[in-house]
Amino acid sequence: KLEKNFFVTTNLALFDLKSKKMKIARAGHNPVLFIRDKKCVILKSNGMGLGLDNESIFNEYLEEIEIEFKENDLFVFYTDGLIEAMNSKKEEFGLNRIINNVLINSYKESKSINENLIKEIKLHRADAEQNDDISLVIIKIKQEE
């Protein structure tokens, strides 16, 4: 239960390693970026933030997407603080820069991709104050050993 005028956004993703499928539902949060073979698909399923309406309306608008994944696929989960990171000229980092950065570095391990993207955002911001939280999770599918 949330107080009136409060809401939470989130993504929920379940990875089934046996069937090599991922199911995702989005409750008003930023869409997940899905990178495969140097191409990016924005996974923008329907869904509203938790607490914006009653449960029956929430459930009615919630959409689940299922994707079969393979080796080297990338999934990028992030908060809006990443996109909206501003420099001293009030220019946002933007979604296109995030996508381009991840595509360029997609051959690397997820930790390196994550570190590089955060580094680029800090360079963009320079001396400007961070105005929002930044959360970033990158999942890269590896070959089974």
N, C-alpha and C positions, 0 to 999 in steps of 0.2 A: 504494500500500500504506500502510495506517495501522497504528500500534501497537495492540495489544490494548487494549480499553476506550476507544478514541478513535473518533469518527465526525464526519462533516461533513454538514450539510444544505444543500440548494441548490434553486433553480428554474432550469430552462433553457427559454428561450422563443426561438423562431425566427419572425421576421416576414418573410413573403413579400409584398413590396410590389406585385408584378405581379398575383398572385391575390387579394390583400387577405385573406390568411389568416394566422393565428398558431397555431403549435403549441407546446404547453407540457407539460413533464413536471416533476413535483415529487418530489424525493428527501427527504421528511421535513421540508421547510422550511414556513414559514408560507404559507398559500394566497394566491394573487394575487387582488387585488380588481379586478373588471372593471366599469367604470361606463359605462352607456349610457342616454341619455335620463332622467337624474336617478334611475336605479335602479342598485343595486349587486348584483352576483352574485359570490359567493365561489367561486373556482375551486379546489376542493379535490380534486384527483385523487389516486389511490392512489400510494404510493411510500414507501420507507423511506430513512433516512439512509445515506450512503455509509460503508461500513465496519461496519455493524451485522450483516451476514450475508454469506454467500458470494455470488458473482456470479450463480449460477443462481437463487437465491431472490430476490435483488434484482431481476433481470430479470423474474421471474414476477409480482412485485407492482407493477412500474412501469406506470403508466397515462399515456397521452398524450391530451391534449384538443386539439381543433382548433376555432378560432373564426373566423368571417368577421368582419372588422372594417370599420368605416365611419368617416367623418369625425366628429371630436369624441369618439370612444371613448377611454376612459382605462384604463390598466393600472397598478396600484400594486403595486410589489415592495418588501418591507420586512423588516427583522429583528425578532425578538421584543423587542429593546430599545425599540422604538417603543411597543408595546402595554404593556410592563411598566415604563415610565418612571413612577417613584413620587414622590409629594410627601412632605412631612415626616410626614404621617399614615399613610404606607404605602399610599395609595390609588393604584392603577395608572391610567394614562391610558385604556387599554382600546381594544378593537377598534371598539366603537360610536362612540366619539368620533372615531376616525380616519375611519370611513366618513362620519359626519355632516359633518366638516370638508371632506372631499374633495367630497362632494355639493354642499355650499353653494358651494364655489369652483370647481366643474367647468367653468364658463364661461371661466375664466382660462387662461392659458398654463401648461404643466406646471411651469416654473421658479417661477412665482408660487404655484402650489398647494403645491409642495414647501416653499418658504420659509415660507408661512403655517402649514403643519402643524408644521414644526420650531419656529416661534415659539410656537405654542400649547402644544407639549410643554414648552418651556422655561418658559412661564408656569405651567403645571401643576406642574412640578417645583419652581419657585421656588428656594429655597435648598438643597433636598435634593440630595445628590450623585447624579450619574449612575451607575447601578449596572451598566449593560451597554452594549455597543456599539449604535449606532443607524446603520442604513443605510436609505436610502430612494431609490427610483428610480421616477419617474412618467413614463409615456410617453403622450402625447396624439397621436392620429392627426389629421394635418392634410390639407387638400385638396391634391391635386397641383397644381402651378403650371405 
